[in-house]
Amino acid sequence: MTVTQHRTDPRPGAPAPHPTHAVTNQAPPRKDLDEYGTNLPLAEAVRTFGAGRHEPELHEIGALVGSEHFQTATELAHTSPPVLRTHDRYGNRVDEIDFHPAYHEIIGAAVAHGTHTAGWADPKPGAAVARAASFMLFAQIEPGHACPMSMSHAVVPVLQRDPDVGRDWLPGLFSRAYDPRLIAPGEKSGLTFGMGMTEKQGGSDVRANTTRAVPLASDPEGRAHLLTGHKWFFSAPQSDAFLVLAQAEAGLTCFLVPRVLADGTRNTVRIQRLKNKLGNKSNASSEVEFDGTWAVRVGEPGRGVPTIIEMVNHTRLDCVLGTTAGMRQSVSEAIWHAQHRSAFGARLVDQPAMTAVLADLALETEAATWTSLRLAHAYESGSGESEEMFRRLATAVSKYWICKRGPHHAYEALECLGGNGYTEDWPLARRYREQPVMAVWEGSGNVIALDVLRGIGRTPRSLDAFWAELEITDGASSVLDAHVRRVRRELTEDLRDPLAAQTRARASVEGMALALQASLMLRHAPTASAEAFVAARLGEGRGHQYGILPRGTDAAAIVARNSGTGG
């Protein structure tokens, strides 16, 4: 049988249909691009900081995350978020989380490219920078999976310092196989890690934790404990194991909690609910209860915070990387829209007011990019004491400032798309909801700013290393030089008065962060971009919104540099 499709109304005498409108002046989808090859500042930073040999794989990742298929998977992972199943149909407690297959596809691709632990598995020069760049590329398009990737990366140095525990877990962490099965860790082809430090009553004040750890009498070495208590934010509860803090006989101690025990039985990790978050929808965050939960001590008894602090430093670095990746997505979408949309007789990208906004967003993104990879370079294996001192302070300083800038940056980029940007059909609404998590996770603003002060007090050499980094560009800009002198003078005065130091902690850290960004821009960015950034952030004519640039700035050239398409 042949079925004829009528293009006209079959009623006798009916008029022919008329098109109501044609779709014009809308930007085409931004898809099937190499997100690494089109990100000139990122590629330059990768080469500058010694990771050029990794560029073939970074181009491969860039093409993957820039593909229409990957973008579709991202949409599915966020519009079909994880669902908790506490019990099976027979009433047995199972505590399982169901993810959309797209999420598993995304995280599987990230693991296959070593985004979690490649920098540790093959710690040749440039490995830390390459891992940072790959993490940024994946997080630029899909940020939710970045949480377990970050924690799996950050747990490695903790386990390396305790080889008695680490030997059982590091081989699985170093694997590039993604295995989401809920089975014994020894039977899996690859492992991922989560963490749980905060509790209802304490938040960032982890010393107020009430979870108790009781040693297991059957363990002659005193390593095994049973935990009883709760965790208020338990990240990526589908992971294979978690680092947690609990009160033991010697005080607050770090423990490793497997989700499944070595014999295949499930540990008592009762997931109470998944958090209903502002953003980060594809990623499961939870509240859990421990009730006689088996755990093994990591590090020295009573030294929980010092044991886990290295993990915190690495996850703070990833907050910087993730925010910067979000900035790149935001400015890329804004520029793309402006290149393809016309208003009042010209393309938006050629309208001077819009060009200035886009250029300023691009300057912010480039400064964050150079800062991100400079920090990653400081984490290279065998980088030496001076780099360790620098990163100790610079990571927290940069985490405070860049993560604070993320939400406003996303909003301004969203506004460039007008009404389209405010809808969930474009990625910037999701990005706007995503950016605040990096400012909250691993220490919100005040916590980070006060940590900087504590870091200076405990390790004065870290401040010396920070100033030494800025001395590289001493004399390159009178504006920056004056800014650095002022920040150093005021910080020195504040440190004499603990009350003043705490009251002005944010001002001090903001000044330090801007000094570092300006110095890096002067060293590595094109002269016109560097000078525009310094004047726009530190000069007398600086504004409070994006798009306020110094007179004479070649905004069009800055936009073209960051468009990836040549304008």
VOGU-3710 file (C-alpha; in Angstrom, 3 decimals, decimal comma):
1> mtvtqhrtdp> 0,000/0,000/0,000  1,238/3,466/-0,853  0,422/6,295/1,527  0,378/9,755/0,025  1,403/12,659/2,261  -0,662/15,734/1,387  1,191/19,029/1,651  -2,004/21,037/1,329  -5,317/21,057/3,129  -7,356/18,236/1,427
11> rpgapaphpt> -10,611/20,115/1,844  -12,022/21,291/-1,522  -11,445/24,989/-2,042  -9,148/25,429/0,960  -6,469/28,097/0,507  -2,835/27,084/0,167  -0,899/27,348/3,478  1,303/30,372/4,080  4,471/30,347/6,151  3,992/32,598/9,178
21> havtnqappr> 7,670/33,472/9,426  11,162/32,379/8,558  13,775/31,862/11,282  16,491/34,446/10,725  19,112/36,275/12,764  19,608/33,372/15,175  23,074/31,983/15,866  23,645/28,436/14,603  24,486/25,779/17,205  28,002/26,062/18,539
31> kdldeygtnl> 29,055/22,463/17,971  31,653/20,177/16,424  34,565/22,426/17,352  37,943/21,529/18,850  37,582/23,228/22,234  41,317/22,976/22,814  42,389/24,214/19,391  39,995/27,160/19,598  41,213/28,163/23,089  44,387/30,052/22,242
41> plaeavrtfg> 45,273/31,180/25,810  44,912/27,614/27,121  47,073/26,159/24,355  49,736/28,823/24,909  49,739/28,155/28,659  50,064/24,409/28,108  53,166/24,963/25,993  54,586/27,675/28,267  54,406/25,441/31,325  56,013/22,416/29,739
51> agrhepelhe> 53,115/20,198/28,645  53,392/20,616/24,883  53,980/16,909/24,307  50,423/16,272/25,493  48,830/18,447/22,809  47,736/15,596/20,489  45,589/14,115/23,256  44,320/17,552/24,288  43,184/18,182/20,714  41,457/14,803/20,819
61> igalvgsehf> 39,686/15,747/24,049  38,815/19,140/22,625  37,126/17,573/19,608  35,293/15,092/21,822  33,810/17,613/24,255  33,062/20,031/21,432  31,055/17,476/19,499  27,297/17,606/19,179  27,113/14,103/20,647  28,923/15,118/23,843
71> qtatelahts> 26,775/18,226/24,215  23,649/16,087/23,885  24,964/13,722/26,549  25,583/16,694/28,812  22,004/17,871/28,371  20,653/14,422/29,194  22,832/14,065/32,282  21,508/17,338/33,687  17,857/17,030/32,698  17,742/13,429/34,009
81> ppvlrthdry> 19,601/13,794/37,323  20,572/10,856/39,578  17,881/9,117/41,605  18,388/7,449/45,003  17,017/3,956/45,674  17,335/3,228/49,392  15,618/-0,197/49,233  14,892/-2,885/46,711  11,378/-4,177/46,087  11,733/-6,777/48,843
91> gnrvdeidfh> 12,580/-4,175/51,468  16,324/-4,795/51,589  18,511/-1,753/52,115  20,562/-1,190/48,933  21,542/2,516/48,905  22,041/2,635/45,174  22,006/5,638/42,855  20,702/5,408/39,327  22,324/7,680/36,749  21,288/8,354/33,186
101> payheiigaa> 23,524/6,371/30,793  24,811/9,687/29,434  26,483/10,432/32,767  28,324/7,119/32,694  29,383/7,856/29,112  30,786/11,251/30,116  32,668/10,098/33,184  33,906/7,046/31,296  35,434/9,286/28,627  37,086/11,465/31,269
111> vahgthtagw> 38,606/8,439/33,002  39,767/7,005/29,680  41,734/10,197/29,086  43,237/10,128/32,584  41,488/13,283/33,735  41,400/11,872/37,247  44,891/10,509/37,948  47,088/10,637/34,833  49,302/13,264/36,432  50,174/10,834/39,217
121> adpkpgaava> 50,296/7,645/37,166  52,944/9,044/34,801  54,524/11,995/36,648  56,886/13,177/33,920  57,489/16,936/33,546  54,318/18,640/32,341  52,014/15,880/33,606  50,280/18,062/36,199  49,694/20,841/33,671  48,361/18,421/31,051
131> raasfmlfaq> 46,003/16,855/33,586  44,776/20,328/34,555  44,104/21,202/30,921  42,206/17,966/30,266  40,159/18,503/33,437  39,283/22,013/32,254  38,211/20,816/28,817  35,814/18,226/30,198  34,517/20,556/32,940  33,920/23,320/30,386
141> iepghacpms> 31,090/21,332/28,837  29,945/19,035/31,671  30,870/20,170/35,193  29,000/17,611/37,311  31,303/14,654/36,692  34,278/16,831/37,605  33,533/16,327/41,307  34,471/12,621/41,505  37,276/13,216/39,017  38,715/15,906/41,277
151> mshavvpvlq> 38,455/13,830/44,445  39,947/10,761/42,773  42,885/12,940/41,734  43,267/14,663/45,095  43,229/11,510/47,229  46,367/10,111/45,598  49,004/12,039/47,606  47,220/11,114/50,845  47,357/7,418/49,959  50,942/7,690/48,733
161> rdpdvgrdwl> 51,963/8,948/52,167  50,387/5,898/53,782  51,559/2,991/51,620  50,029/0,367/53,931  46,616/1,593/52,805  47,584/3,004/49,440  48,880/-0,228/47,936  45,365/-1,655/47,915  43,780/1,366/46,231  46,299/3,185/44,044
171> pglfsraydp> 46,444/0,640/41,182  42,677/0,925/40,693  42,825/4,703/40,882  45,562/4,831/38,250  43,511/2,686/35,870  41,902/4,338/32,855  38,952/1,969/32,984  35,653/3,237/34,343  33,775/0,554/36,262  30,554/1,696/37,983
181> rliapgeksg> 29,630/-1,765/39,311  28,909/-2,058/43,023  31,242/-4,969/43,720  34,344/-5,689/45,788  37,093/-3,160/44,988  39,602/-5,914/44,252  37,380/-7,211/41,439  36,928/-3,861/39,689  38,841/-2,650/36,659  38,977/0,932/37,932
191> ltfgmgmtek> 38,178/2,920/41,082  36,946/6,385/42,006  36,963/8,220/45,334  34,734/10,638/47,199  35,018/12,427/50,506  32,907/13,427/53,495  34,192/15,899/56,049  31,389/18,253/57,077  28,551/17,584/59,482  25,268/19,327/60,330
201> qggsdvrant> 26,535/21,146/63,381  29,956/22,163/62,118  30,221/22,814/58,412  33,728/24,084/57,729  34,546/23,751/61,445  35,394/20,078/61,105  36,852/19,955/64,620  33,225/20,107/65,802  32,542/16,748/64,134  30,737/14,215/66,325
211> travplasdp> 31,141/11,024/64,266  32,888/8,519/66,529  35,500/5,918/65,586  35,940/2,859/67,811  38,913/0,551/67,180  38,079/-2,978/66,109  39,468/-5,357/68,737  40,140/-8,057/66,141  42,705/-5,863/64,333  46,062/-6,211/66,128
221> egrahlltgh> 47,514/-3,205/64,292  44,754/-0,882/65,477  43,980/0,342/61,976  40,427/-0,903/61,553  37,634/1,069/63,230  33,854/1,143/63,303  32,282/4,548/62,663  28,996/5,840/64,008  27,633/9,239/63,024  26,603/11,243/59,991
231> kwffsapqsd> 27,956/13,410/57,178  26,019/16,435/55,955  27,734/16,724/52,559  28,967/13,397/51,277  30,245/13,940/47,765  29,776/11,446/44,930  28,290/8,658/47,108  28,459/6,221/44,175  32,259/6,153/44,536  34,179/3,078/45,619
241> aflvlaqaea> 35,694/4,617/48,734  35,762/7,850/50,697  38,081/9,766/52,965  36,241/10,973/56,059  37,057/12,596/59,379  35,910/11,128/62,703  36,713/11,500/66,391  38,980/8,684/67,598  40,716/8,119/70,919  43,584/10,395/69,898
251> gltcflvprv> 41,306/13,088/68,440  40,100/13,948/64,959  41,479/11,295/62,596  41,262/10,507/58,882  39,682/7,239/57,751  39,086/5,439/54,480  35,556/4,042/54,162  35,005/1,485/51,365  31,515/1,285/49,888  31,897/-2,469/49,391
261> ladgtrntvr> 34,152/-4,537/51,635  36,870/-6,853/50,365  34,643/-9,924/50,704  31,930/-8,348/48,542  29,520/-7,406/51,329  28,225/-3,840/51,345  29,540/-1,542/54,012  27,010/0,322/56,151  26,870/3,615/54,276  23,227/4,609/54,502
271> iqrlknklgn> 22,369/7,325/52,029  19,594/9,364/53,618  18,854/11,632/50,685  20,427/13,389/47,727  20,896/17,131/48,020  18,497/19,303/46,023  21,145/21,692/44,759  21,014/24,999/42,930  23,118/23,546/40,143  25,554/20,676/39,619
281> ksnassevef> 22,501/18,566/38,830  24,220/15,648/37,104  26,389/14,992/40,167  25,043/13,216/43,237  25,717/14,885/46,581  24,223/13,294/49,660  23,707/12,967/53,381  24,784/9,648/54,889  24,656/7,828/58,196  27,344/5,517/59,582
291> dgtwavrvge> 26,271/2,748/61,957  29,093/0,379/62,771  30,646/1,265/59,420  33,984/-0,388/58,756  36,869/2,015/58,111  40,634/1,933/58,072  42,745/4,706/59,549  44,827/6,767/57,129  47,760/8,717/58,534  48,579/9,259/62,179
301> pgrgvptiie> 45,950/9,040/64,927  44,635/12,459/65,932  46,147/14,078/62,844  43,068/14,047/60,642  43,254/17,595/59,338  46,996/17,540/58,521  46,478/14,159/56,823  43,678/15,311/54,581  44,922/18,862/53,948  46,878/17,882/50,831
311> mvnhtrldcv> 43,682/16,468/49,358  41,967/19,751/50,177  44,716/21,744/48,458  44,307/19,731/45,263  40,530/20,009/45,274  40,872/23,754/45,844  43,083/23,892/42,781  40,371/22,062/40,868  37,848/24,663/42,025  40,043/27,234/40,281
321> lgttagmrqs> 40,316/25,039/37,181  36,591/24,339/37,124  35,627/27,996/37,488  38,042/28,955/34,733  36,564/26,242/32,512  33,139/27,725/33,180  34,399/31,165/32,234  35,661/29,753/28,955  32,273/28,233/28,184  30,538/31,493/29,061
331> vseaiwhaqh> 32,702/33,783/26,971  32,757/31,331/24,045  28,968/31,186/23,930  28,689/34,969/24,272  31,165/35,677/21,473  29,584/33,042/19,232  26,160/34,602/19,680  27,474/38,100/19,031  29,261/36,985/15,875  26,050/35,610/14,378
341> rsafgarlvd> 23,448/38,056/15,660  22,764/41,492/14,165  21,022/44,483/15,704  20,663/48,118/14,678  22,385/47,538/11,375  25,512/45,642/12,466  26,641/42,391/13,992  26,539/42,505/17,785  30,231/41,684/17,958  30,939/44,887/15,995
351> qpamtavlad> 28,800/47,119/18,216  31,338/49,037/20,360  29,519/48,628/23,676  29,100/44,894/23,151  32,675/44,527/21,916  33,907/46,085/25,156  31,871/43,679/27,299  33,036/40,649/25,337  36,645/41,797/25,493  36,456/42,310/29,251
361> laleteaatw> 34,934/38,864/29,754  37,749/37,460/27,613  40,406/39,271/29,671  38,955/37,818/32,862  39,004/34,339/31,346  42,542/34,636/30,038  43,871/35,890/33,371  42,173/32,968/35,116  43,628/30,558/32,548  47,209/31,696/33,024
371> tslrlahaye> 46,727/31,602/36,800  45,232/28,105/36,674  48,080/26,549/34,720  50,746/28,471/36,637  49,303/26,908/39,794  49,162/23,467/38,168  52,825/23,876/37,189  53,663/24,433/40,855  52,197/20,991/41,607  54,483/19,147/39,193
381> sgsgeseemf> 56,277/16,179/40,682  59,634/17,180/42,124  58,977/20,889/41,652  60,989/21,801/44,738  60,528/23,697/47,982  60,101/27,159/46,453  57,208/25,952/44,296  55,676/24,154/47,271  55,814/27,362/49,276  54,324/29,344/46,407
391> rrlatavsky> 51,412/26,980/45,807  50,639/26,728/49,512  49,480/30,334/49,555  48,718/31,019/45,901  46,193/28,184/45,630  44,005/29,609/48,389  44,454/33,174/47,143  43,415/32,202/43,627  40,588/29,976/44,817  39,095/32,885/46,721
401> wickrgphha> 39,218/35,400/43,889  38,634/33,416/40,715  35,762/31,430/42,204  34,197/34,669/43,449  34,378/36,093/39,930  32,753/33,068/38,326  29,041/33,759/38,982  29,168/37,418/37,894  31,144/36,445/34,800  28,522/33,821/33,901
411> yealeclggn> 25,689/36,283/34,432  27,286/38,937/32,200  27,871/36,385/29,449  24,292/35,192/29,818  23,075/38,752/29,366  24,958/38,962/26,066  22,531/36,367/24,720  19,528/38,377/25,869  16,359/36,361/26,388  17,920/33,241/24,890
421> gytedwplar> 20,543/33,222/27,614  17,894/33,246/30,316  16,272/30,054/29,047  17,318/26,496/29,825  17,632/25,805/26,091  21,075/27,452/26,080  23,922/26,290/28,344  24,550/29,604/30,129  21,544/29,334/32,450  22,984/26,049/33,680
431> ryreqpvmav> 26,453/27,576/33,902  25,133/30,501/35,943  23,697/28,030/38,452  26,886/25,988/38,366  29,536/28,594/39,105  28,669/29,292/42,786  29,475/25,730/43,823  33,195/26,300/43,262  33,117/29,300/45,591  31,364/27,263/48,301
441> wegsgnvial> 33,083/23,882/47,959  36,301/23,380/49,924  35,862/26,604/51,854  33,644/29,592/51,159  35,003/33,130/50,963  35,683/33,893/54,605  37,102/30,429/55,274  39,566/30,780/52,408  40,577/34,338/53,278  41,223/33,380/56,900
451> dvlrgigrtp> 43,123/30,280/55,761  45,465/32,593/53,868  46,165/34,489/57,085  46,725/31,248/58,995  49,018/30,012/56,240  51,117/33,155/56,489  51,323/32,781/60,257  52,307/29,123/60,190  54,650/29,273/57,200  56,006/32,804/56,660
461> rsldafwael> 58,154/31,472/53,818  54,993/30,927/51,788  54,424/34,684/51,778  58,039/35,261/50,785  57,562/32,850/47,867  54,417/34,692/46,805  56,169/38,083/46,768  59,113/36,508/44,921  56,726/35,396/42,167  55,535/38,984/41,744
471> eitdgassvl> 59,088/40,326/41,640  59,495/38,666/38,236  57,552/41,570/36,720  58,910/44,276/38,994  59,279/47,416/36,865  57,106/46,140/34,009  54,105/48,256/35,017  54,043/51,289/37,264  50,371/50,585/38,026  51,095/47,024/39,161
481> dahvrrvrre> 54,181/48,104/41,099  52,147/50,667/43,037  49,443/48,100/43,715  51,927/45,537/45,044  53,580/48,106/47,304  50,224/49,084/48,754  49,086/45,497/49,322  52,368/44,564/51,001  52,327/47,638/53,231  48,715/47,201/54,312
491> ltedlrdpla> 49,068/43,457/54,892  52,169/44,012/57,030  50,262/46,568/59,124  47,194/44,343/59,435  49,181/41,313/60,567  50,272/43,254/63,673  46,624/43,440/64,775  44,707/40,123/64,616  41,325/41,889/64,648  42,300/44,165/61,772
501> aqtrarasve> 43,814/41,254/59,866  40,577/39,263/60,068  38,382/42,259/59,299  40,420/43,078/56,201  41,182/39,490/55,179  39,096/39,682/52,014  40,680/42,955/50,952  44,167/41,521/51,452  43,473/38,328/49,509  41,733/40,186/46,695
511> gmalalqasl> 44,722/42,495/46,346  47,128/39,564/46,283  45,064/37,678/43,705  44,818/40,633/41,344  48,537/41,236/41,670  49,273/37,635/40,704  46,893/37,718/37,739  48,274/41,022/36,490  51,848/39,760/36,800  51,055/36,596/34,846
521> mlrhaptasa> 49,241/38,551/32,132  52,222/40,878/31,740  54,526/37,889/31,389  52,520/35,752/29,012  49,578/37,502/27,343  49,837/39,838/24,330  50,959/43,297/25,439  47,677/44,978/24,523  45,663/42,421/26,512  47,979/42,582/29,511
531> eafvaarlge> 47,958/46,365/29,663  44,172/46,470/29,291  43,767/43,977/32,132  46,092/45,874/34,456  44,366/49,192/33,782  40,850/47,731/33,996  41,492/45,943/37,311  44,072/48,145/39,033  44,045/51,537/37,288  42,421/54,739/38,510
541> grghqygilp> 39,640/54,441/35,928  38,663/50,888/36,842  34,932/50,183/37,014  32,664/47,832/38,886  31,057/46,098/35,909  32,362/44,275/32,866  32,846/46,365/29,750  34,659/49,298/31,386  37,989/49,274/29,593  40,705/51,942/29,367
551> rgtdaaaiva> 40,640/54,341/26,446  42,477/53,042/23,408  41,930/49,340/24,166  41,738/47,293/20,966  38,678/45,378/22,158  38,060/43,829/18,751  41,523/42,246/18,726  40,997/40,814/22,211  37,663/39,317/21,155  39,176/37,850/17,993
561> rnsgtgg> 41,992/36,246/20,016  39,486/34,545/22,271  36,844/33,648/19,703  38,643/30,661/18,264  37,067/31,371/14,907  38,947/34,437/13,805  35,910/36,659/14,327
//
